[in-house]
Amino acid sequence: MLKDLLNHLNEGKTLLSGSELESVMQEVAIETQKQLAQINHTYKTDLEMKEGVAHILDKEVPDSVRIRQPFYMDFGKNIEFGENVFINASVHMQDQGGIQIGNNALIGHQVVFATLDHDLTPNKRGNLHPAPIVLEDDVWIGSNAMILKGVTIGEGSVIAAGSVVTKDVPANVIVGGNPARL
């Protein structure tokens, strides 16, 4: 069922509240939270953190990836790391919709990646709409930024601290603010 759920999410299909797939997502999320609680409970080296995250993701993470504690994932099954990625403390990755991090990415303290939105219609508010977040190579995201679903940040770009990124960012620019703009 996990494979079916990942296919569903990665195709950008709505996840209906109360559906079997939503139940699978909740079960996976609970297990991920349990594992993260253990990982974040005591000091871990960069290698130990990388290995712990790889175990949760159930896939290889490059040895050059460095993740500082605490680190949070909502789902823990839909993140891809490039080489030489640095993730500072208290980063939150709501990864159901998918997060792809390119090579040489720098991610500051308390950055939030949000790949899901709830439905705007009140009686359908429990339904979830996924879309991926993509960081191309050499991206730097400043502390306390928020990257919303469906956003691609172009190669070499910088996201200023505290920014809320709601739209794609072209390559080799600096954006800042809420919403983020050139």
C-alpha positions as YAML, in Angstrom:
chain: A
units: angstrom
residues:
- id: 1
  name: MET
  ca: [0.00, 0.00, 0.00]
- id: 2
  name: LEU
  ca: [2.90, 2.40, 0.62]
- id: 3
  name: LYS
  ca: [3.92, 2.16, -3.04]
- id: 4
  name: ASP
  ca: [0.33, 2.90, -4.10]
- id: 5
  name: LEU
  ca: [0.25, 5.89, -1.75]
- id: 6
  name: LEU
  ca: [3.56, 7.27, -3.05]
- id: 7
  name: ASN
  ca: [2.37, 6.87, -6.66]
- id: 8
  name: HIS
  ca: [-0.88, 8.65, -5.80]
- id: 9
  name: LEU
  ca: [0.92, 11.54, -4.08]
- id: 10
  name: ASN
  ca: [3.63, 11.85, -6.75]
- id: 11
  name: GLU
  ca: [0.96, 12.04, -9.46]
- id: 12
  name: GLY
  ca: [-0.47, 15.06, -7.61]
- id: 13
  name: LYS
  ca: [-3.80, 13.37, -6.94]
- id: 14
  name: THR
  ca: [-6.02, 14.57, -4.11]
- id: 15
  name: LEU
  ca: [-5.82, 12.44, -0.98]
- id: 16
  name: LEU
  ca: [-9.39, 12.05, 0.23]
- id: 17
  name: SER
  ca: [-10.10, 12.36, 3.93]
- id: 18
  name: GLY
  ca: [-11.07, 9.01, 5.44]
- id: 19
  name: SER
  ca: [-9.77, 7.01, 2.48]
- id: 20
  name: GLU
  ca: [-7.66, 3.89, 2.80]
- id: 21
  name: LEU
  ca: [-4.66, 5.75, 1.37]
- id: 22
  name: GLU
  ca: [-5.04, 8.49, 3.97]
- id: 23
  name: SER
  ca: [-5.04, 5.83, 6.69]
- id: 24
  name: VAL
  ca: [-1.81, 4.39, 5.27]
- id: 25
  name: MET
  ca: [-0.29, 7.88, 5.25]
- id: 26
  name: GLN
  ca: [-1.23, 8.38, 8.91]
- id: 27
  name: GLU
  ca: [0.26, 5.01, 9.91]
- id: 28
  name: VAL
  ca: [3.53, 5.79, 8.11]
- id: 29
  name: ALA
  ca: [3.63, 9.28, 9.66]
- id: 30
  name: ILE
  ca: [3.19, 7.87, 13.18]
- id: 31
  name: GLU
  ca: [6.03, 5.41, 12.67]
- id: 32
  name: THR
  ca: [8.22, 8.19, 11.26]
- id: 33
  name: GLN
  ca: [7.50, 10.36, 14.31]
- id: 34
  name: LYS
  ca: [8.45, 7.52, 16.65]
- id: 35
  name: GLN
  ca: [11.75, 6.99, 14.84]
- id: 36
  name: LEU
  ca: [12.51, 10.73, 14.74]
- id: 37
  name: ALA
  ca: [11.86, 11.00, 18.47]
- id: 38
  name: GLN
  ca: [14.60, 8.44, 19.06]
- id: 39
  name: ILE
  ca: [17.00, 10.04, 16.59]
- id: 40
  name: ASN
  ca: [16.51, 13.55, 18.01]
- id: 41
  name: HIS
  ca: [16.58, 12.43, 21.67]
- id: 42
  name: THR
  ca: [20.37, 12.23, 22.07]
- id: 43
  name: TYR
  ca: [23.32, 13.79, 20.29]
- id: 44
  name: LYS
  ca: [24.14, 12.24, 16.91]
- id: 45
  name: THR
  ca: [27.12, 12.86, 14.65]
- id: 46
  name: ASP
  ca: [26.48, 13.97, 11.06]
- id: 47
  name: LEU
  ca: [27.02, 10.38, 9.92]
- id: 48
  name: GLU
  ca: [24.63, 8.99, 12.54]
- id: 49
  name: MET
  ca: [21.95, 11.52, 11.57]
- id: 50
  name: LYS
  ca: [22.40, 10.71, 7.87]
- id: 51
  name: GLU
  ca: [22.11, 6.99, 8.62]
- id: 52
  name: GLY
  ca: [19.03, 7.50, 10.80]
- id: 53
  name: VAL
  ca: [17.29, 9.57, 8.15]
- id: 54
  name: ALA
  ca: [18.25, 7.04, 5.45]
- id: 55
  name: HIS
  ca: [16.72, 4.29, 7.59]
- id: 56
  name: ILE
  ca: [13.43, 6.19, 7.88]
- id: 57
  name: LEU
  ca: [13.41, 7.03, 4.16]
- id: 58
  name: ASP
  ca: [14.31, 3.41, 3.38]
- id: 59
  name: LYS
  ca: [16.78, 4.60, 0.73]
- id: 60
  name: GLU
  ca: [20.39, 5.67, 0.40]
- id: 61
  name: VAL
  ca: [21.38, 9.19, 1.38]
- id: 62
  name: PRO
  ca: [24.75, 10.43, 0.07]
- id: 63
  name: ASP
  ca: [27.57, 10.35, 2.63]
- id: 64
  name: SER
  ca: [28.22, 14.05, 1.97]
- id: 65
  name: VAL
  ca: [24.80, 15.03, 3.39]
- id: 66
  name: ARG
  ca: [24.97, 16.70, 6.80]
- id: 67
  name: ILE
  ca: [21.83, 17.05, 8.93]
- id: 68
  name: ARG
  ca: [21.78, 18.88, 12.27]
- id: 69
  name: GLN
  ca: [19.47, 18.00, 15.13]
- id: 70
  name: PRO
  ca: [16.64, 18.24, 15.66]
- id: 71
  name: PHE
  ca: [15.32, 17.30, 12.23]
- id: 72
  name: TYR
  ca: [11.67, 16.70, 11.41]
- id: 73
  name: MET
  ca: [9.78, 14.91, 8.64]
- id: 74
  name: ASP
  ca: [6.00, 14.49, 8.58]
- id: 75
  name: PHE
  ca: [5.96, 11.41, 6.37]
- id: 76
  name: GLY
  ca: [9.57, 10.36, 5.87]
- id: 77
  name: LYS
  ca: [9.23, 8.50, 2.58]
- id: 78
  name: ASN
  ca: [9.36, 11.12, -0.19]
- id: 79
  name: ILE
  ca: [12.64, 13.06, 0.02]
- id: 80
  name: GLU
  ca: [15.63, 12.89, -2.35]
- id: 81
  name: PHE
  ca: [19.00, 14.35, -1.36]
- id: 82
  name: GLY
  ca: [21.77, 15.43, -3.73]
- id: 83
  name: GLU
  ca: [25.47, 15.55, -2.81]
- id: 84
  name: ASN
  ca: [26.98, 18.03, -0.33]
- id: 85
  name: VAL
  ca: [23.67, 19.08, 1.20]
- id: 86
  name: PHE
  ca: [23.73, 20.85, 4.57]
- id: 87
  name: ILE
  ca: [20.58, 21.06, 6.68]
- id: 88
  name: ASN
  ca: [20.77, 23.14, 9.84]
- id: 89
  name: ALA
  ca: [18.82, 22.57, 13.07]
- id: 90
  name: SER
  ca: [15.03, 22.43, 13.38]
- id: 91
  name: VAL
  ca: [14.20, 22.05, 9.69]
- id: 92
  name: HIS
  ca: [10.69, 20.68, 9.06]
- id: 93
  name: MET
  ca: [9.92, 18.69, 5.92]
- id: 94
  name: GLN
  ca: [6.28, 17.93, 5.18]
- id: 95
  name: ASP
  ca: [7.32, 15.54, 2.45]
- id: 96
  name: GLN
  ca: [4.13, 13.80, 1.33]
- id: 97
  name: GLY
  ca: [4.11, 15.72, -1.96]
- id: 98
  name: GLY
  ca: [7.82, 15.07, -2.53]
- id: 99
  name: ILE
  ca: [10.97, 17.08, -1.85]
- id: 100
  name: GLN
  ca: [13.98, 16.99, -4.18]
- id: 101
  name: ILE
  ca: [17.13, 18.69, -2.92]
- id: 102
  name: GLY
  ca: [19.88, 19.31, -5.46]
- id: 103
  name: ASN
  ca: [23.63, 19.21, -4.97]
- id: 104
  name: ASN
  ca: [25.37, 21.76, -2.74]
- id: 105
  name: ALA
  ca: [22.13, 23.03, -1.17]
- id: 106
  name: LEU
  ca: [22.35, 24.96, 2.09]
- id: 107
  name: ILE
  ca: [19.23, 25.00, 4.26]
- id: 108
  name: GLY
  ca: [19.15, 27.32, 7.30]
- id: 109
  name: HIS
  ca: [17.67, 26.93, 10.76]
- id: 110
  name: GLN
  ca: [13.93, 26.33, 11.07]
- id: 111
  name: VAL
  ca: [13.14, 26.24, 7.35]
- id: 112
  name: VAL
  ca: [9.74, 24.69, 6.58]
- id: 113
  name: PHE
  ca: [8.94, 22.72, 3.42]
- id: 114
  name: ALA
  ca: [5.15, 22.32, 3.00]
- id: 115
  name: THR
  ca: [4.11, 20.01, 0.15]
- id: 116
  name: LEU
  ca: [0.41, 19.70, 1.07]
- id: 117
  name: ASP
  ca: [-2.58, 22.02, 1.20]
- id: 118
  name: HIS
  ca: [-6.03, 21.34, 2.59]
- id: 119
  name: ASP
  ca: [-9.05, 21.84, 0.35]
- id: 120
  name: LEU
  ca: [-10.51, 25.35, 0.52]
- id: 121
  name: THR
  ca: [-14.12, 24.12, 0.52]
- id: 122
  name: PRO
  ca: [-15.16, 23.79, 4.18]
- id: 123
  name: ASN
  ca: [-16.93, 20.42, 3.84]
- id: 124
  name: LYS
  ca: [-13.89, 19.02, 1.96]
- id: 125
  name: ARG
  ca: [-11.24, 20.62, 4.19]
- id: 126
  name: GLY
  ca: [-9.88, 17.20, 5.25]
- id: 127
  name: ASN
  ca: [-8.84, 16.44, 1.67]
- id: 128
  name: LEU
  ca: [-5.15, 17.02, 0.91]
- id: 129
  name: HIS
  ca: [-3.60, 18.34, -2.31]
- id: 130
  name: PRO
  ca: [0.08, 17.40, -2.82]
- id: 131
  name: ALA
  ca: [2.69, 18.98, -5.07]
- id: 132
  name: PRO
  ca: [6.49, 18.61, -4.99]
- id: 133
  name: ILE
  ca: [9.13, 21.09, -3.93]
- id: 134
  name: VAL
  ca: [12.33, 21.09, -5.99]
- id: 135
  name: LEU
  ca: [15.60, 22.77, -5.03]
- id: 136
  name: GLU
  ca: [17.99, 22.78, -7.95]
- id: 137
  name: ASP
  ca: [21.77, 22.72, -7.41]
- id: 138
  name: ASP
  ca: [23.58, 25.38, -5.35]
- id: 139
  name: VAL
  ca: [20.48, 26.81, -3.68]
- id: 140
  name: TRP
  ca: [20.79, 28.59, -0.31]
- id: 141
  name: ILE
  ca: [17.70, 28.96, 1.86]
- id: 142
  name: GLY
  ca: [18.00, 31.36, 4.81]
- id: 143
  name: SER
  ca: [16.72, 30.67, 8.30]
- id: 144
  name: ASN
  ca: [12.99, 30.63, 9.00]
- id: 145
  name: ALA
  ca: [11.99, 30.59, 5.32]
- id: 146
  name: MET
  ca: [8.89, 28.68, 4.24]
- id: 147
  name: ILE
  ca: [8.74, 26.95, 0.86]
- id: 148
  name: LEU
  ca: [5.22, 26.06, -0.29]
- id: 149
  name: LYS
  ca: [3.98, 23.17, -2.41]
- id: 150
  name: GLY
  ca: [4.65, 23.09, -6.12]
- id: 151
  name: VAL
  ca: [7.63, 25.47, -5.96]
- id: 152
  name: THR
  ca: [10.88, 24.99, -7.86]
- id: 153
  name: ILE
  ca: [13.86, 27.08, -6.78]
- id: 154
  name: GLY
  ca: [16.26, 27.59, -9.67]
- id: 155
  name: GLU
  ca: [19.95, 26.77, -9.65]
- id: 156
  name: GLY
  ca: [22.16, 29.12, -7.67]
- id: 157
  name: SER
  ca: [19.32, 31.13, -6.16]
- id: 158
  name: VAL
  ca: [19.15, 32.49, -2.61]
- id: 159
  name: ILE
  ca: [16.02, 32.68, -0.47]
- id: 160
  name: ALA
  ca: [16.36, 35.42, 2.17]
- id: 161
  name: ALA
  ca: [15.75, 34.57, 5.81]
- id: 162
  name: GLY
  ca: [12.09, 34.67, 6.84]
- id: 163
  name: SER
  ca: [10.75, 34.57, 3.28]
- id: 164
  name: VAL
  ca: [7.59, 32.76, 2.22]
- id: 165
  name: VAL
  ca: [8.10, 31.28, -1.25]
- id: 166
  name: THR
  ca: [4.78, 30.77, -3.02]
- id: 167
  name: LYS
  ca: [5.94, 30.67, -6.67]
- id: 168
  name: ASP
  ca: [8.82, 29.29, -8.70]
- id: 169
  name: VAL
  ca: [12.12, 31.13, -8.38]
- id: 170
  name: PRO
  ca: [14.33, 31.52, -11.48]
- id: 171
  name: ALA
  ca: [18.02, 30.58, -11.47]
- id: 172
  name: ASN
  ca: [20.69, 32.83, -9.95]
- id: 173
  name: VAL
  ca: [18.48, 35.38, -8.20]
- id: 174
  name: ILE
  ca: [17.87, 36.51, -4.64]
- id: 175
  name: VAL
  ca: [14.27, 36.64, -3.38]
- id: 176
  name: GLY
  ca: [12.87, 37.80, -0.07]
- id: 177
  name: GLY
  ca: [9.72, 38.83, 1.72]
- id: 178
  name: ASN
  ca: [6.18, 37.54, 2.18]
- id: 179
  name: PRO
  ca: [5.42, 36.60, -0.49]
- id: 180
  name: ALA
  ca: [9.01, 36.29, -1.72]
- id: 181
  name: ARG
  ca: [9.91, 38.46, -4.72]
- id: 182
  name: LEU
  ca: [13.09, 39.56, -6.52]
...
